[in-house]
Amino acid sequence: MRFMLQAENCLNITLGEEQQLHARRTAATADYHKRLGMGSAMIINSCTEEVQQDICHLNNPVEMWEELFSKTKRRG
């Protein structure tokens, strides 16, 4: 999954290392939102239907990634 997110330039967003710029309606803001959506779509579509139910209410890839990581650690 990391390699797919990295290939689409979404990994840093998903890991919470890249934040949205505070500029209004710039090309950089549009690009950020595109990559944010791409990260969410890639994560949700790589999960089974059962796992999708656990994360479909989340709004961004950072939250999804953290929830999946947390569940994985609990299973241990």
C-alpha positions as CSV (number, residue, x, y, z in Angstrom):
1,M,0.0,0.0,0.0
2,R,2.8,2.4,0.9
3,F,4.3,2.0,-2.6
4,M,1.0,2.7,-4.3
5,L,0.4,5.8,-2.2
6,Q,4.0,7.0,-2.8
7,A,3.6,6.4,-6.6
8,E,0.6,8.7,-6.6
9,N,2.4,11.3,-4.4
10,C,-0.2,10.7,-1.6
11,L,2.0,9.0,1.1
12,N,3.1,12.1,2.9
13,I,-0.5,13.3,3.2
14,T,-1.6,9.9,4.4
15,L,1.1,9.8,7.1
16,G,0.2,13.3,8.2
17,E,3.5,14.7,7.2
18,E,2.1,17.1,4.5
19,Q,-0.6,19.6,5.5
20,Q,-2.9,21.6,3.3
21,L,-1.6,25.0,2.4
22,H,-3.6,28.0,3.7
23,A,-3.7,29.7,0.3
24,R,-7.1,30.0,-1.4
25,R,-7.8,28.3,-4.7
26,T,-4.3,27.9,-5.9
27,A,-3.0,25.2,-8.1
28,A,-1.2,23.8,-5.1
29,T,-4.4,23.6,-3.0
30,A,-6.2,21.9,-5.9
31,D,-3.4,19.4,-6.2
32,Y,-3.4,18.7,-2.5
33,H,-7.2,18.0,-2.5
34,K,-6.8,15.8,-5.5
35,R,-4.0,13.7,-3.8
36,L,-6.0,13.7,-0.5
37,G,-9.0,12.1,-2.4
38,M,-6.7,9.7,-4.2
39,G,-5.2,8.6,-1.0
40,S,-8.6,7.9,0.5
41,A,-9.8,6.1,-2.5
42,M,-6.7,3.9,-2.7
43,I,-6.9,2.9,0.9
44,I,-10.7,2.2,0.9
45,N,-10.4,0.2,-2.3
46,S,-7.5,-1.9,-1.1
47,C,-9.6,-3.2,1.9
48,T,-12.0,-6.0,2.1
49,E,-15.7,-5.1,2.5
50,E,-15.5,-6.0,6.2
51,V,-12.6,-3.6,6.8
52,Q,-14.3,-0.9,4.6
53,Q,-17.2,-0.9,7.0
54,D,-14.8,0.1,9.8
55,I,-13.3,3.0,7.9
56,C,-15.9,4.3,5.5
57,H,-17.1,6.9,7.9
58,L,-13.7,8.5,8.1
59,N,-13.1,11.6,6.0
60,N,-9.4,11.5,5.0
61,P,-6.6,9.1,4.4
62,V,-4.8,10.1,7.6
63,E,-7.7,9.0,9.8
64,M,-8.1,5.8,7.7
65,W,-4.4,5.0,8.0
66,E,-4.3,5.6,11.7
67,E,-7.5,3.4,12.3
68,L,-6.1,0.6,10.2
69,F,-2.7,0.8,12.0
70,S,-4.5,0.8,15.4
71,K,-6.6,-2.2,14.5
72,T,-3.5,-4.1,13.3
73,K,-1.6,-3.4,16.5
74,R,-4.5,-4.5,18.7
75,R,-4.6,-7.9,16.8
76,G,-0.9,-8.1,17.5
